[in-house]
Amino acid sequence: MPKFRYFNRNHRIIVLVDDVTTNSDGVNDSNRTMPQFLLASLHQTSTMADDDSSDSSSSDLTQGVKDLISANRMQEIGLNLLRFEGKKVSKSNKKTNDERFIANYGSSPLVCSMIYEDLQRTRVPAARVSSKANLKVRFFLMAIHFLKCYPTERQREATFQYCPSWSRRKIWFWINQIAALQSEKIFWPKDNFGNDIWAITVDGAHCWIQEPTHQEFSKDTSYFSHKYNHAGLCYELGISIGSNRLVWMNGPFPAGKSDLKIFKEDGLKAMLIAKKKMCIADGGYAGSDHIHHCSTPNIHDSRPVRRFKARALKRHEKFNGLIKNFHSVDCRFRHSIGKFKSVFEAICVICQYQIETDKPLYHALVEDVLLEDEVE
């Protein structure tokens, strides 16, 4: 007997039958029979959409989606690409298959399914994938695998059995599309964080790159990263304290430029002044000239404030850990700086999906600390 699961995301009613997806039009490529109450629900949703828009033959809920793939189906395709097939998959439990998928793609099948769908639905022209010629889920997964495992071209050829030069174009196409989703996923909220004064935590993320050439010297010291003791690039990241959202991403900068200098000269300080907000940062941002815009741990903090700042900064480090889970930015990056920008920003978009779904950041609020302090 097939298993049915009712799934509603962004007001879209979708029914997943094992690994087969049926949309609101009731179209199903499987011979299995669906429960009547689900068919009735789908029919009702479709009828409501037709009443709202009589000039459209299809519901606005699925407009633009040409290849809707469920999480189960995404997992099956991803494991088949890695040659986990037949009894090797069917005899393994769900946890094992999930671990196999995540170990090679860095995210759960649900996250990959959501990104693949949103690339078809997005209103960002640079991110939208509408051509059926480009809409191939296997190349989408190969791009995700590239970000996670960062194989060489010969390693990728051995894994996927595709010509390196041909698959290379497909992979970079999908990476650029995912990176372009940042316009919809990474933004300063319209409500400007409401009445909160401490709005975000900020920190610089360093990544190791190949030594850039210099016109006069063998090494360019402006790229030296104290975190890697090698050449590197840095991104400035700002994460909302009160929600699971990356709201600021600025870079890349040569790693020799300090986090404080980036903060003061490259936009974030000006943004906080304009928005009348403050950020929380580590000791590397300490300075008297911006004390009203950037708060760091100090001896004047009360115990609850000290605990709050510590939790907020550790929460930020957890997000950095999600980024470094992708090997392409955790080892020496072999490609150009321009391609590093696409890779890093695509990974940040993926991590944003992760914290929205199955890897949420913990709360930094200190109500429990305040109560504990009162008891003492």
N, C-alpha and C positions, 0 to 999 in steps of 0.2 A: 504494500500500500504506500503510495507516494506521500511525502510530508509536505504540508503547505505552511507557508509563513506569511503573515500580513505585515506589510512594511509601508510606513507613511513618512515621507521626507519632503519638506517644503511644500506641503499640501498636495503631493502627488500620491495617488493610491496605486501601489504596485503589488503584484502577487508573484512570489517566487515559488516555483514548483520544482523541488530539488535544485537543479542548476538551470532551469528554463524560466525565462522572464516573460510575463504577460503584462502588457501595458493597459492603459485605460480604455483602449478600443476593444479589448477582449480577444486580441489576436494571439494565438498560441501555436507554435510549431511542433508541439508534442501531441501524441495520441492519448495522453492521460486525460482523465475527466476531472474538472475542477468542481469544488463544492458549489451548490446553487446560490448560497448566500453570498459567496464572493463574487460570482458572476453578476448577481443582482446589484451588488455594491459598485462594481465596475460600470455597469450599465447606467446606474443612477448618476455617477460622477461624469460620465460622458455626456448624458442628457443635460446636466446642469451647465456644462461648458458650452454646448451647442446653443442653449437659451441665451447665454451671455454674449455670444459672438456668432450671429447667424451667417456671416459671410465667410466663415472658416469651416472647412470640412473636417478638420482634426482638432482635438482639444489643445488649448494653449498650454496645458500642463505638460505635454510631451513635445511641444513645438521645437523643431530643430534637432531632436535626438533621433539619429538614424540607426544607431547601434547601441541599444541599451543592454548592458551586461550585468547580471547579478553578481554578488560577492562569491557565491558558490561556483558559478561559471568562470569567473575571473581566476579563482584558485585552480580550477581544473586546467584552464589554458596555460596558466603560469607553470604549473608542475609538469604538464606535457612538454612544454618548451625545454624544460630541464631534463627530460626523459624519465620522469617519474610517471609511469603509465600502468594501466591494467591492475593486476593484483597487488603491485607494489603500493598503489594508492588505496585501493579498496580494502585491503587487509590491515591498513594502518588506521589508528584512531584519529579523531579530528584534531587533537592537540598536536600529534606528530606532523600531520599535513600542514597545519597552521605554522608550526615551527620551520618546516622546510620552506614554505613560501616566504615567511618573514626573513629568514636567514639569507635568502637570495634577492629579495626585492625591498627589504628594509621597512615595509609597511604591511598592514593587514590587507587581505583581499577586499574588505569593505572600503578602505581608504582608496585603494587603486580604482575600484569601481566608481566611487564618487568623483574622483578626479577625471576619469575617462568620460563620464557623463557630463560634467561641468564644462569640459573643453568643447563639447558640442552645443551646450546651452548658453555659454557666456556671451555677453554683449561687447566684450573687448575684442575689436577686430584682429589685433595681433595674436590673440590666444585662440580664437575660434577655429575649430577644425570642422569644415562642412563638406569637403570633397571626399567622395567615397574612395577615390584613389589613395588618399592619405589616411583614411580612417581604417587602419589595420591594428587590431589590438595586440598582435604579437610584436609589432615594432614599438608600440607604446610600452609594453612590458620589457622589451630589450633596453629601452632608454632608462626605465626605472632600475633595471639590473645594473646598467652601466654606472648610474649614480651610486648605487649601494656597494657594488663589488669592484668597480673601476678596473676591469680587465684590460689587458693589451688586446690589440686587434686579432692576433693569432689565438689568444685564449678565448676571445669571443667567437671566433670562427669554429673552434673545437666544440664550444658549448652549444651554439645555435645552428651550426652548419649553414651559415650564410656568407657570401663573399664579403670580405672586410670593407672594400671601397664602396660597395653598394649599400651595405647595412649602416655604414658610417653616416651617410647623408640622412637616412631615416631616423637614426638615433638623435642626431643634433637637431633635426626638425622638431621632434617631440620635446626635447629638453627646452628649446626656445619657446615652444607653445606653453609648456607648464610654467616657465619663468614669467611669461606675460600675464598669467593669472594673478600676479601680485596686485594688480590694480583693483581687483575685487576682494582679495583676501587679506592684504596688508595695508591698512589705512588708519588714519587718525579718526576716532569716532566723531560723528556729527554732534553728539551731545557734549563733547569736550569733557568727558568723564564726570559730568554732573557737578556736584558740590565738592568732590574730592580734590584736595590740594596736592597730595602726593599721587601723581597719576601713573608714572611708569618707573621701571628699573632700567638702567642703561649699562651696557658693558661692551667692550670690544672683543670680537672673535677673530683670532689669528689662524691662518692656514699656511702651510708650508708649500712653497712653489720652487720651480727650478731657478737657478741663479740668473737674474736678468743681465744682459750685456751692458757694459759701460764704455763710453767713447775713449776714456783715458786709462781707467784702472781695471784690474781683473775682477773686482767686485764693486757693486753699488751699495754703499752702506745705508742708504736711505730705506732699503728693503729689509734690513736686518731685524729679525723677530727675536726678542728676548725669551719668548716662550719656546721656540724651537732651536735657537742658536743657528738658524739658517735664514735664507731669504724667505720672506712671507708677505702676505697681504692681510689686511684687516678690514672687517666690517663692523660698523656701529649698529647695535641692535637695541631697540626699546620695546619692552613687554609691559602690557597693561597689568597693574597690580590687582585690579578688581575683577578681571575676566581672563579667559583663556584666549588671548589674542596678541600676536606680534603687530605692533602699530607703527614701528619706525625701523627702517632698514636703509643704511647709508654707506656707500662704498663702491668699489674697493679702494683702499688707501694703502700706500707702502707701509709695511709693518713698523718701520722706523719712526713713523709719526705717532706720537703718544696719544692715548685715549683722550686725555684732557685737552690736547691741542685740537683734535678732531671735534670734540664737543663744543669748544669755544669758537672755532673758526668755520665750521662746515654745516651750520644750519640748526642743530638741535637746541642750542642755547637760545638762539633767536626765536625758535618756535615756542619754547617754554615761556619766554618773556611775553610774546604776543598772545599766547593762550592763558597767561597768568597761572601757570601750573609749575610744579616742582617734580624733580626726578630723584630717585635713590640710587646711589652708586657706591662702589668700593673706595678704599683709601686712595687709589690712584687718581681720583677726581678731586681730592681735597684742595681748597684754595679759597682765600678770603674774598676775591673779586666776583665770585658767583655763588656765594653762600645762600643767597635767596632764591636760587634756581636749581641747585643740585645739593642734596643732603647726603652726607657720608657718615658712617659710624664714628662717634667721638665720645669723649669722657663726660660731656654734658647731657647725654641722653639718659632719660629715666630707664628703669628696667623694662617696662612694657615697650617703649620705643626702641630700645636696643634689640629686644627679641623680635619685634616687628621688622626692623631693617634686616636682621640676620635671616629671617624666614623669606623675606622678599628677594634677597640676593641669592639665597640657595635655590629658590624657585627659578630664578633666571638661569642659574647654572644647570638646572635640569633641562631647560630648553636647549642650552648649548650642547648638552650631552646628546639630545636627540639629533642635532645637526651632525655631530661627530660620529654618530652611528653609521653615517654614510662614508664609505672608505675613500671616495673621490676627494673629500675635503679633510680627511684625517691622515692621509699620507702625502707624499710629495706630489703635487699636481704637475702633470707632464705637458699640459697643453698651454695655449696662450692666455694672457691676462683677460682678453675679451671673452674667451670661452669659460674662464674661471667665473666671471661675473654671471654668465648664464647658468652655470652649474650651481653656484652657491645660492642664487636667488630661486632656482627651481627647487632646491632642497628645502629652503625656508618655506616655500609654498606648501610642499608636502608635509613638513613638520606642523604647519598651521592646521592642515586637515587632521593630523594625528591628535593634536591637543583638543580639537573640537569633537573628536569621536571616542577613540579608545585609549588615549594617553593624556588625560587632562592634567594640568598643573594643579598642585594642591593650593589651598587658600592661604593667603598671607595675612588675613585679618587676625586681630589679637584679642578678641573678646575673652577667650579662655585665659590668656595671659593677664588681662586686666582683673578678671575674677580671682585668679590665683594670687595676684599682687595684693588685692584687698584682704584676702584671707590671712596673708602673712602680716 
